[in-house]
Amino acid sequence: MQAAAPSTASGRSERTIYSRSADVRSYVLARAGGACEGCTLPAPFQRVDGSAYLEPHHIRRASDGGPDDPHFVISLCPNCHRRVHAGADGPTYNGQLLAKMGDIEPLS
């Protein structure tokens, strides 16, 4: 995930790159079993390797200090992922996903 930074004097913006765990990504995509953990519909298509196309979403953004932990990462179809980031109800939907995580990945 990248967060935009203020523009520089040259008009170019800088980006901060946040490190993500490949293990967390692999785990949450496998946990989903080929279905969006938001809307529960099957992934919209298969990747070249045959796996379901879903996108990991960090419910608490890394730029806001969110953890790269399976308790806070959910597998979403592209529509649900865009809804969170660009939808008028994005913050509300993100809150609903956080509540849903209690059933998906219960805290010990």
PyMOL CGO cylinders between C-alpha atoms (Angstrom):
from pymol import cmd
from pymol.cgo import CYLINDER

trace = [
    CYLINDER, 0.00, 0.00, 0.00, 1.35, 3.42, -0.84, 0.3, 1, 1, 1, 1, 1, 1,
    CYLINDER, 1.35, 3.42, -0.84, 0.38, 6.73, 0.68, 0.3, 1, 1, 1, 1, 1, 1,
    CYLINDER, 0.38, 6.73, 0.68, 0.66, 9.95, -1.28, 0.3, 1, 1, 1, 1, 1, 1,
    CYLINDER, 0.66, 9.95, -1.28, 2.88, 12.64, 0.19, 0.3, 1, 1, 1, 1, 1, 1,
    CYLINDER, 2.88, 12.64, 0.19, 2.79, 16.37, -0.46, 0.3, 1, 1, 1, 1, 1, 1,
    CYLINDER, 2.79, 16.37, -0.46, 4.04, 17.58, -3.84, 0.3, 1, 1, 1, 1, 1, 1,
    CYLINDER, 4.04, 17.58, -3.84, 7.63, 18.67, -4.15, 0.3, 1, 1, 1, 1, 1, 1,
    CYLINDER, 7.63, 18.67, -4.15, 8.80, 21.98, -5.62, 0.3, 1, 1, 1, 1, 1, 1,
    CYLINDER, 8.80, 21.98, -5.62, 9.14, 20.26, -9.00, 0.3, 1, 1, 1, 1, 1, 1,
    CYLINDER, 9.14, 20.26, -9.00, 5.44, 19.35, -8.93, 0.3, 1, 1, 1, 1, 1, 1,
    CYLINDER, 5.44, 19.35, -8.93, 6.16, 15.65, -8.49, 0.3, 1, 1, 1, 1, 1, 1,
    CYLINDER, 6.16, 15.65, -8.49, 4.65, 13.88, -5.53, 0.3, 1, 1, 1, 1, 1, 1,
    CYLINDER, 4.65, 13.88, -5.53, 6.60, 11.56, -3.28, 0.3, 1, 1, 1, 1, 1, 1,
    CYLINDER, 6.60, 11.56, -3.28, 5.32, 8.19, -2.12, 0.3, 1, 1, 1, 1, 1, 1,
    CYLINDER, 5.32, 8.19, -2.12, 6.01, 6.20, 0.97, 0.3, 1, 1, 1, 1, 1, 1,
    CYLINDER, 6.01, 6.20, 0.97, 6.18, 2.46, 0.38, 0.3, 1, 1, 1, 1, 1, 1,
    CYLINDER, 6.18, 2.46, 0.38, 4.94, 0.30, 3.25, 0.3, 1, 1, 1, 1, 1, 1,
    CYLINDER, 4.94, 0.30, 3.25, 6.36, -3.16, 3.65, 0.3, 1, 1, 1, 1, 1, 1,
    CYLINDER, 6.36, -3.16, 3.65, 3.78, -5.96, 3.67, 0.3, 1, 1, 1, 1, 1, 1,
    CYLINDER, 3.78, -5.96, 3.67, 4.21, -9.55, 4.73, 0.3, 1, 1, 1, 1, 1, 1,
    CYLINDER, 4.21, -9.55, 4.73, 3.88, -12.01, 1.86, 0.3, 1, 1, 1, 1, 1, 1,
    CYLINDER, 3.88, -12.01, 1.86, 2.88, -14.62, 4.45, 0.3, 1, 1, 1, 1, 1, 1,
    CYLINDER, 2.88, -14.62, 4.45, -0.04, -12.49, 5.70, 0.3, 1, 1, 1, 1, 1, 1,
    CYLINDER, -0.04, -12.49, 5.70, -1.14, -11.88, 2.11, 0.3, 1, 1, 1, 1, 1, 1,
    CYLINDER, -1.14, -11.88, 2.11, -0.99, -15.59, 1.24, 0.3, 1, 1, 1, 1, 1, 1,
    CYLINDER, -0.99, -15.59, 1.24, -2.79, -16.55, 4.44, 0.3, 1, 1, 1, 1, 1, 1,
    CYLINDER, -2.79, -16.55, 4.44, -5.74, -14.16, 4.05, 0.3, 1, 1, 1, 1, 1, 1,
    CYLINDER, -5.74, -14.16, 4.05, -6.22, -15.06, 0.39, 0.3, 1, 1, 1, 1, 1, 1,
    CYLINDER, -6.22, -15.06, 0.39, -6.22, -18.79, 1.27, 0.3, 1, 1, 1, 1, 1, 1,
    CYLINDER, -6.22, -18.79, 1.27, -8.51, -18.16, 4.26, 0.3, 1, 1, 1, 1, 1, 1,
    CYLINDER, -8.51, -18.16, 4.26, -11.11, -16.66, 1.93, 0.3, 1, 1, 1, 1, 1, 1,
    CYLINDER, -11.11, -16.66, 1.93, -11.43, -19.91, -0.01, 0.3, 1, 1, 1, 1, 1, 1,
    CYLINDER, -11.43, -19.91, -0.01, -12.08, -18.14, -3.31, 0.3, 1, 1, 1, 1, 1, 1,
    CYLINDER, -12.08, -18.14, -3.31, -14.92, -15.90, -2.07, 0.3, 1, 1, 1, 1, 1, 1,
    CYLINDER, -14.92, -15.90, -2.07, -14.93, -12.23, -1.12, 0.3, 1, 1, 1, 1, 1, 1,
    CYLINDER, -14.93, -12.23, -1.12, -15.01, -11.88, 2.66, 0.3, 1, 1, 1, 1, 1, 1,
    CYLINDER, -15.01, -11.88, 2.66, -17.03, -8.68, 2.22, 0.3, 1, 1, 1, 1, 1, 1,
    CYLINDER, -17.03, -8.68, 2.22, -19.94, -9.56, -0.07, 0.3, 1, 1, 1, 1, 1, 1,
    CYLINDER, -19.94, -9.56, -0.07, -19.34, -13.37, 0.09, 0.3, 1, 1, 1, 1, 1, 1,
    CYLINDER, -19.34, -13.37, 0.09, -19.61, -13.74, -3.70, 0.3, 1, 1, 1, 1, 1, 1,
    CYLINDER, -19.61, -13.74, -3.70, -17.09, -15.90, -5.58, 0.3, 1, 1, 1, 1, 1, 1,
    CYLINDER, -17.09, -15.90, -5.58, -13.98, -14.13, -6.87, 0.3, 1, 1, 1, 1, 1, 1,
    CYLINDER, -13.98, -14.13, -6.87, -14.82, -12.48, -10.22, 0.3, 1, 1, 1, 1, 1, 1,
    CYLINDER, -14.82, -12.48, -10.22, -12.17, -14.41, -12.16, 0.3, 1, 1, 1, 1, 1, 1,
    CYLINDER, -12.17, -14.41, -12.16, -9.15, -16.68, -11.86, 0.3, 1, 1, 1, 1, 1, 1,
    CYLINDER, -9.15, -16.68, -11.86, -5.55, -15.53, -12.05, 0.3, 1, 1, 1, 1, 1, 1,
    CYLINDER, -5.55, -15.53, -12.05, -3.23, -17.03, -14.67, 0.3, 1, 1, 1, 1, 1, 1,
    CYLINDER, -3.23, -17.03, -14.67, -2.04, -19.53, -12.03, 0.3, 1, 1, 1, 1, 1, 1,
    CYLINDER, -2.04, -19.53, -12.03, -5.65, -20.66, -11.42, 0.3, 1, 1, 1, 1, 1, 1,
    CYLINDER, -5.65, -20.66, -11.42, -6.07, -18.99, -8.03, 0.3, 1, 1, 1, 1, 1, 1,
    CYLINDER, -6.07, -18.99, -8.03, -9.07, -16.79, -7.26, 0.3, 1, 1, 1, 1, 1, 1,
    CYLINDER, -9.07, -16.79, -7.26, -8.57, -13.07, -7.86, 0.3, 1, 1, 1, 1, 1, 1,
    CYLINDER, -8.57, -13.07, -7.86, -9.11, -11.30, -4.55, 0.3, 1, 1, 1, 1, 1, 1,
    CYLINDER, -9.11, -11.30, -4.55, -7.34, -8.31, -3.05, 0.3, 1, 1, 1, 1, 1, 1,
    CYLINDER, -7.34, -8.31, -3.05, -6.07, -8.08, 0.54, 0.3, 1, 1, 1, 1, 1, 1,
    CYLINDER, -6.07, -8.08, 0.54, -7.42, -4.99, 2.29, 0.3, 1, 1, 1, 1, 1, 1,
    CYLINDER, -7.42, -4.99, 2.29, -5.89, -3.60, 5.47, 0.3, 1, 1, 1, 1, 1, 1,
    CYLINDER, -5.89, -3.60, 5.47, -8.86, -2.43, 7.51, 0.3, 1, 1, 1, 1, 1, 1,
    CYLINDER, -8.86, -2.43, 7.51, -6.56, -0.06, 9.36, 0.3, 1, 1, 1, 1, 1, 1,
    CYLINDER, -6.56, -0.06, 9.36, -4.19, 1.54, 6.84, 0.3, 1, 1, 1, 1, 1, 1,
    CYLINDER, -4.19, 1.54, 6.84, -0.45, 1.20, 7.34, 0.3, 1, 1, 1, 1, 1, 1,
    CYLINDER, -0.45, 1.20, 7.34, -0.18, 4.96, 6.87, 0.3, 1, 1, 1, 1, 1, 1,
    CYLINDER, -0.18, 4.96, 6.87, -2.39, 5.29, 9.98, 0.3, 1, 1, 1, 1, 1, 1,
    CYLINDER, -2.39, 5.29, 9.98, -0.29, 2.82, 11.98, 0.3, 1, 1, 1, 1, 1, 1,
    CYLINDER, -0.29, 2.82, 11.98, -2.44, -0.22, 11.18, 0.3, 1, 1, 1, 1, 1, 1,
    CYLINDER, -2.44, -0.22, 11.18, -0.93, -3.66, 11.73, 0.3, 1, 1, 1, 1, 1, 1,
    CYLINDER, -0.93, -3.66, 11.73, 0.01, -6.11, 9.00, 0.3, 1, 1, 1, 1, 1, 1,
    CYLINDER, 0.01, -6.11, 9.00, -1.83, -8.87, 10.87, 0.3, 1, 1, 1, 1, 1, 1,
    CYLINDER, -1.83, -8.87, 10.87, -4.48, -11.36, 9.65, 0.3, 1, 1, 1, 1, 1, 1,
    CYLINDER, -4.48, -11.36, 9.65, -6.90, -10.03, 12.29, 0.3, 1, 1, 1, 1, 1, 1,
    CYLINDER, -6.90, -10.03, 12.29, -6.97, -6.72, 10.40, 0.3, 1, 1, 1, 1, 1, 1,
    CYLINDER, -6.97, -6.72, 10.40, -6.57, -7.86, 6.77, 0.3, 1, 1, 1, 1, 1, 1,
    CYLINDER, -6.57, -7.86, 6.77, -9.57, -9.06, 4.77, 0.3, 1, 1, 1, 1, 1, 1,
    CYLINDER, -9.57, -9.06, 4.77, -9.79, -10.55, 1.26, 0.3, 1, 1, 1, 1, 1, 1,
    CYLINDER, -9.79, -10.55, 1.26, -12.07, -8.51, -0.99, 0.3, 1, 1, 1, 1, 1, 1,
    CYLINDER, -12.07, -8.51, -0.99, -13.27, -8.66, -4.57, 0.3, 1, 1, 1, 1, 1, 1,
    CYLINDER, -13.27, -8.66, -4.57, -12.26, -5.61, -6.62, 0.3, 1, 1, 1, 1, 1, 1,
    CYLINDER, -12.26, -5.61, -6.62, -15.75, -4.07, -6.28, 0.3, 1, 1, 1, 1, 1, 1,
    CYLINDER, -15.75, -4.07, -6.28, -15.76, -4.28, -2.48, 0.3, 1, 1, 1, 1, 1, 1,
    CYLINDER, -15.76, -4.28, -2.48, -12.18, -3.00, -2.33, 0.3, 1, 1, 1, 1, 1, 1,
    CYLINDER, -12.18, -3.00, -2.33, -13.02, 0.02, -4.48, 0.3, 1, 1, 1, 1, 1, 1,
    CYLINDER, -13.02, 0.02, -4.48, -16.17, 0.59, -2.40, 0.3, 1, 1, 1, 1, 1, 1,
    CYLINDER, -16.17, 0.59, -2.40, -14.03, 0.93, 0.74, 0.3, 1, 1, 1, 1, 1, 1,
    CYLINDER, -14.03, 0.93, 0.74, -11.57, 3.35, -0.87, 0.3, 1, 1, 1, 1, 1, 1,
    CYLINDER, -11.57, 3.35, -0.87, -13.79, 5.32, -3.27, 0.3, 1, 1, 1, 1, 1, 1,
    CYLINDER, -13.79, 5.32, -3.27, -17.40, 4.76, -2.24, 0.3, 1, 1, 1, 1, 1, 1,
    CYLINDER, -17.40, 4.76, -2.24, -19.56, 7.37, -0.55, 0.3, 1, 1, 1, 1, 1, 1,
    CYLINDER, -19.56, 7.37, -0.55, -20.13, 4.82, 2.23, 0.3, 1, 1, 1, 1, 1, 1,
    CYLINDER, -20.13, 4.82, 2.23, -16.49, 3.67, 2.28, 0.3, 1, 1, 1, 1, 1, 1,
    CYLINDER, -16.49, 3.67, 2.28, -15.75, 4.52, 5.92, 0.3, 1, 1, 1, 1, 1, 1,
    CYLINDER, -15.75, 4.52, 5.92, -19.02, 2.95, 7.06, 0.3, 1, 1, 1, 1, 1, 1,
    CYLINDER, -19.02, 2.95, 7.06, -18.39, -0.17, 4.97, 0.3, 1, 1, 1, 1, 1, 1,
    CYLINDER, -18.39, -0.17, 4.97, -14.84, -0.41, 6.34, 0.3, 1, 1, 1, 1, 1, 1,
    CYLINDER, -14.84, -0.41, 6.34, -16.33, -0.35, 9.85, 0.3, 1, 1, 1, 1, 1, 1,
    CYLINDER, -16.33, -0.35, 9.85, -18.71, -3.16, 8.89, 0.3, 1, 1, 1, 1, 1, 1,
    CYLINDER, -18.71, -3.16, 8.89, -15.76, -5.19, 7.60, 0.3, 1, 1, 1, 1, 1, 1,
    CYLINDER, -15.76, -5.19, 7.60, -13.90, -4.63, 10.87, 0.3, 1, 1, 1, 1, 1, 1,
    CYLINDER, -13.90, -4.63, 10.87, -16.94, -5.93, 12.79, 0.3, 1, 1, 1, 1, 1, 1,
    CYLINDER, -16.94, -5.93, 12.79, -17.13, -8.94, 10.46, 0.3, 1, 1, 1, 1, 1, 1,
    CYLINDER, -17.13, -8.94, 10.46, -13.47, -9.78, 11.16, 0.3, 1, 1, 1, 1, 1, 1,
    CYLINDER, -13.47, -9.78, 11.16, -14.45, -10.94, 14.65, 0.3, 1, 1, 1, 1, 1, 1,
    CYLINDER, -14.45, -10.94, 14.65, -16.18, -13.94, 13.03, 0.3, 1, 1, 1, 1, 1, 1,
    CYLINDER, -16.18, -13.94, 13.03, -13.62, -14.42, 10.25, 0.3, 1, 1, 1, 1, 1, 1,
    CYLINDER, -13.62, -14.42, 10.25, -10.46, -14.27, 12.39, 0.3, 1, 1, 1, 1, 1, 1,
    CYLINDER, -10.46, -14.27, 12.39, -11.38, -14.24, 16.10, 0.3, 1, 1, 1, 1, 1, 1,
    CYLINDER, -11.38, -14.24, 16.10, -8.87, -12.70, 18.50, 0.3, 1, 1, 1, 1, 1, 1,
    CYLINDER, -8.87, -12.70, 18.50, -7.51, -15.24, 20.99, 0.3, 1, 1, 1, 1, 1, 1,
]
cmd.load_cgo(trace, "trace")
